[in-house]
Amino acid sequence: MSRKRTSNDNSTETTSAVAEPPIAESEPEGAGFAERVGQRKSGSTPDPFGIAADYLAGVRLFESKQDRQVAIKFGEGRAEDKPSQAVIDKLKEAGYRWNPADRIWAHHVGGESARSTRIEAERLYQEVRQMIRQEKGIEKGVETAPDVPF
């Protein structure tokens, strides 16, 4: 059972002075930490974001943090952009599945294997990209965009 204190009761609590932190110049007057809790500064990071692209071969590698997946897209995803059966078999072998709604080949990224999934996605992208370049007869030295640094 709780007991309410009255003004006559002696309190065992002590009070201490707490210094307020100085207001930063970029903050409006009176907008302290408590007012900013839960507010995020909007970063303009697109989702999905492109990791690598070879526009000449028509292959792009994306990652979506929101959907927790990496994806490879061929051209604009139209029927005429469909890769050869050898490329499709390579994607299936690596665990990628066709997503007809988004017209991409996607693989889930999650848990402890997230880093290795991203590294494997880059390796697969490079392999598939070279396969398509050979199929299309694109010279090896012709580049349209810089490769990913790893």
C-alpha positions as CSV (number, residue, x, y, z in Angstrom):
1,M,0.0,0.0,0.0
2,S,1.4,3.4,-0.9
3,R,1.5,6.3,1.3
4,K,1.4,9.9,0.2
5,R,3.8,12.4,1.6
6,T,2.6,15.6,3.1
7,S,4.5,18.8,3.4
8,N,5.2,18.0,7.1
9,D,7.0,14.7,6.3
10,N,10.8,15.0,6.2
11,S,12.2,14.0,2.9
12,T,15.3,11.8,2.6
13,E,15.9,13.0,-1.0
14,T,18.6,15.5,-1.7
15,T,18.6,17.9,-4.6
16,S,21.6,18.8,-6.7
17,A,22.1,21.4,-9.3
18,V,22.4,20.2,-12.9
19,A,24.1,22.4,-15.4
20,E,22.3,22.8,-18.7
21,P,24.5,22.1,-21.7
22,P,25.2,25.2,-23.9
23,I,22.9,25.5,-26.9
24,A,24.7,24.9,-30.1
25,E,24.7,27.7,-32.6
26,S,23.0,25.6,-35.2
27,E,20.0,24.8,-32.9
28,P,17.2,27.3,-32.6
29,E,16.8,29.0,-29.2
30,G,15.2,26.5,-26.7
31,A,15.5,23.4,-29.0
32,G,17.5,21.1,-26.7
33,F,18.1,17.4,-26.8
34,A,14.7,16.6,-25.4
35,E,13.0,18.4,-28.3
36,R,15.1,16.6,-30.8
37,V,14.7,13.0,-29.5
38,G,13.1,10.9,-32.2
39,Q,13.8,13.4,-34.9
40,R,16.1,12.3,-37.6
41,K,18.0,14.4,-39.9
42,S,16.9,13.2,-43.3
43,G,19.6,11.7,-45.3
44,S,18.9,11.3,-48.9
45,T,20.1,7.8,-49.3
46,P,18.1,6.1,-52.1
47,D,16.7,2.6,-51.5
48,P,17.5,0.5,-53.4
49,F,20.9,2.0,-54.1
50,G,23.2,1.0,-56.9
51,I,26.4,-0.8,-56.1
52,A,27.7,-1.4,-59.6
53,A,26.6,-1.0,-63.2
54,D,27.7,-1.9,-66.7
55,Y,25.4,-0.1,-69.0
56,L,27.0,-1.4,-72.1
57,A,26.3,-5.0,-71.1
58,G,23.0,-4.0,-69.5
59,V,23.7,-5.4,-66.0
60,R,23.2,-3.6,-62.6
61,L,23.7,-4.7,-59.0
62,F,21.6,-3.1,-56.3
63,E,21.0,-3.5,-52.6
64,S,17.8,-2.6,-50.8
65,K,18.2,-2.1,-47.0
66,Q,14.5,-1.9,-46.6
67,D,13.8,-5.2,-48.4
68,R,17.0,-6.7,-47.1
69,Q,18.1,-8.0,-50.4
70,V,20.7,-7.7,-53.1
71,A,19.4,-7.7,-56.7
72,I,20.8,-8.0,-60.2
73,K,18.8,-6.4,-63.0
74,F,19.3,-6.9,-66.7
75,G,18.4,-3.9,-68.9
76,E,15.0,-2.6,-67.9
77,G,13.7,-6.0,-67.1
78,R,11.8,-6.4,-70.3
79,A,11.5,-9.7,-72.1
80,E,14.1,-8.7,-74.7
81,D,16.5,-7.9,-71.8
82,K,16.3,-11.5,-70.6
83,P,19.8,-13.1,-70.2
84,S,20.9,-16.4,-71.7
85,Q,20.0,-19.7,-70.0
86,A,23.7,-20.1,-68.9
87,V,23.4,-16.8,-67.0
88,I,20.0,-17.7,-65.5
89,D,21.4,-21.1,-64.4
90,K,24.4,-19.3,-62.7
91,L,22.0,-17.0,-60.8
92,K,19.8,-19.9,-59.7
93,E,22.9,-21.8,-58.6
94,A,23.9,-18.9,-56.4
95,G,20.5,-18.8,-54.7
96,Y,18.9,-15.9,-56.6
97,R,15.2,-16.0,-57.4
98,W,13.3,-14.2,-60.1
99,N,11.0,-11.5,-58.7
100,P,8.5,-10.8,-61.5
101,A,6.9,-7.8,-59.8
102,D,10.2,-5.8,-59.7
103,R,11.7,-7.7,-62.7
104,I,14.9,-8.5,-60.8
105,W,16.9,-11.5,-59.7
106,A,17.1,-11.1,-55.9
107,H,18.8,-12.8,-53.0
108,H,18.0,-12.2,-49.3
109,V,20.6,-10.4,-47.1
110,G,20.4,-11.0,-43.4
111,G,21.8,-12.3,-40.2
112,E,25.4,-13.2,-39.7
113,S,25.9,-13.9,-43.4
114,A,25.1,-10.4,-44.6
115,R,28.7,-9.4,-45.3
116,S,29.5,-12.6,-47.1
117,T,26.3,-12.4,-49.1
118,R,27.3,-8.9,-50.3
119,I,30.8,-10.0,-51.3
120,E,29.3,-13.0,-53.1
121,A,26.8,-10.8,-54.9
122,E,29.7,-8.6,-56.2
123,R,31.6,-11.7,-57.4
124,L,28.5,-13.1,-59.1
125,Y,27.8,-9.7,-60.7
126,Q,31.4,-9.6,-62.1
127,E,31.1,-13.1,-63.4
128,V,27.6,-12.6,-65.0
129,R,28.8,-9.3,-66.5
130,Q,31.7,-10.9,-68.2
131,M,29.5,-13.7,-69.5
132,I,27.1,-11.1,-71.1
133,R,30.0,-9.1,-72.5
134,Q,31.3,-12.2,-74.2
135,E,27.8,-13.1,-75.5
136,K,27.3,-9.6,-76.9
137,G,30.9,-9.4,-78.3
138,I,31.8,-6.3,-76.2
139,E,35.6,-5.7,-76.2
140,K,37.3,-6.2,-72.9
141,G,38.8,-2.8,-72.7
142,V,35.6,-0.9,-73.3
143,E,34.2,0.4,-70.0
144,T,31.2,2.6,-69.3
145,A,31.4,2.9,-65.5
146,P,34.1,2.2,-63.0
147,D,34.0,-1.2,-61.3
148,V,33.4,-1.6,-57.6
149,P,36.8,-1.3,-55.8
150,F,36.7,-4.8,-54.4
